[in-house]
């Protein structure tokens, strides 16, 4: 049935090196921990928490 394929998880990549970002802080900043370290951004304040509306998982 067309259009019934599951949606693939969106991969977020580091804006500096292109590696996949795995943790929440990295995804919010768009930079991995190594690249933040290189730029000395690791001491920057944590971005504010934003609640996101999310659909329930099928079968739960």
N, C-alpha and C positions, 0 to 999 in steps of 0.2 A: 504494500500500500504506500503510495508516494506521500512524503511529508510525515511519515511516522517514525523516521529514524531518530534515535536519541540525540539530544544536543550535546556536542563535545564540550568538555570543560575549556574555558577560555584560558589560554596560556599567557601569562604576563611576563614580559622579558625586561631585563635590566636595560635602561636607556644608555648606559655607558658601554657595557661589554656584550649585551645580548643574551646572557645566560638566563634560564628560567628562574623566576622569583618564587620562593616557597613559603616564606613566613609573612605574616600580616604587615609588619612594619616595612618590610622590603616592598611589598605590593603597594602600600600607600605612598611611599616615597618614590617608587619607580626605580630604585637603586638597590642592588644587593649589598650585603654587609661588607664585603671586600671593597666594593666601589665607594660605599659611604665612608669607609675607613680611609681610603685614598684621598677623598675630598674633605676629610675631617668633618663630615656631616653627622657622625655618630653621636655627637653631643647635642644635636638639634632637638628641640622639644618634640614630643610624640604628637602626631596629628590628632585632632579631636575624634572621638568615637562617633561614628555615624550609623544609626540603625538603618537596616535595609529591609524592605518588604521582600519576603521570599515565599515562593509557593511551597506547599507541603510536598514531601517526597511521596511518590506513588507507593502504595502498599502499606503505609503507616497509619 
